[in-house]
């Protein structure tokens, strides 16, 4: 097996309310080389909002990419400059989110209907920064399943200088489906991403959507340059424990879950001390860490018990460990 320096070989998808910096801190304990994406942040939120709150991250999170939502080239250029100034490795434009709120802002998946607007946004960002500007998009809009639609979209946007496209291999149905249903009901058509790679061999094409096992990932990597995993990485983070070895050519290492948990507890204490962050808002991202292991349910029950939210995090950690060990012994 050969390895290259393609940073998009494996990545964790941007997921609203999930892939915040606390979640990324956990993921970085499991994989050092996988590219991690932020939640989508709108350009207007950066221009008019609390920039440190939106952009602060730990150096250990590298490589890390900021996903932006927006459709105004000038605003996106400003936001991209902020991303570069804060040290992000990449800025990604969201052309895949189907939610009504995003549609009302005239960005997300509906932008695929305006490829020239996307091209203008990409060019404005590329002119503003030296870091990579990438696009995440769907394979189509509504129930129209023509390959020509996504081919022409990628062709037009690539002319503006974008060389990396992350393809969520489902259509976005902008009417009649919730964002959750849009992740599950429109059929997966990976062959569309495969054809894009054949038609645009000079571009980097990564595929996203419905991938939950390393067997599926390896199958896709025979056809495209990279794979982006979403909810499987969040709910069952141990799927990532061999990615550095399998996909980046690193020596296999044994993952010590107790050490990961200890690191996260120290992080929770530091976040609380520096920013008054409640420990439970961080611990919620950790609940899938021991998925499938003996005592995991008892352990998870303690970490998610709202009655303990006012207790010191080390006490909760001790109680969770006791609960897990007791459940393991009683099995």
MOSUL-V140341 format. One record per backbone hydrogen bond with DSSP energy under -0.5 kcal/mol. CO is the residue of the C=O (numbers start at 1). NH is the residue of the N-H. If there is no record, write none. Layout:
CO:NH
CO:NH
This chain:
5:7
6:9
9:227
10:35
11:229
12:37
15:18
15:19
18:20
19:39
20:24
21:25
22:26
23:27
24:28
25:29
26:29
26:30
27:30
27:31
35:12
36:65
39:67
41:69
42:46
43:47
44:48
45:49
49:51
50:54
51:55
52:56
58:61
59:62
63:36
64:89
64:90
65:38
65:67
66:68
66:92
67:41
68:94
69:43
71:73
72:76
73:77
74:78
75:79
76:80
77:81
78:82
79:83
80:84
81:85
82:86
83:88
84:87
89:132
90:66
91:134
92:68
92:94
93:95
93:136
94:108
95:138
97:109
99:103
100:104
101:105
102:107
103:106
107:110
108:111
109:112
110:113
111:114
114:117
114:118
115:119
116:120
117:121
118:122
119:123
120:124
121:125
122:126
123:127
124:128
125:129
132:91
132:134
133:163
134:93
135:166
136:95
137:168
140:172
141:144
143:145
146:149
146:150
147:151
148:152
149:153
150:154
151:155
152:156
153:157
154:158
155:159
157:160
157:162
158:161
163:204
164:135
165:167
165:206
166:137
166:168
167:169
167:208
168:139
168:170
169:189
170:139
170:140
171:173
172:142
172:174
178:182
179:183
180:183
181:184
181:185
189:192
189:193
190:193
190:194
191:195
192:196
193:197
194:198
195:199
196:200
198:201
200:203
203:205
204:165
204:206
205:225
205:226
206:167
207:228
208:169
210:212
213:217
214:218
215:219
216:220
217:221
219:222
220:223
220:224
226:207
227:11
228:209
229:13
230:233
230:234
231:235
232:236
234:237
236:239
237:240
238:241
240:243
242:246
243:247
243:248
244:248
244:250
245:249
254:256
255:257
256:260
257:261
258:262
259:263
260:264
261:265
262:266
263:267
264:268
265:269
266:270
267:271
268:272
269:273
270:274
271:275
271:277
272:276
278:281
278:282
279:282
279:283
280:284
282:285
283:286
284:287
286:289
288:291
290:293
293:296
295:299
296:300
297:301
298:302
299:303
300:304
302:305
304:306
305:308
306:309
308:311
312:315
312:316
313:317
314:318
315:319
316:320
317:321
318:322
319:323
320:324
321:325
322:326
323:327
324:328
325:329
326:330
327:331
328:331
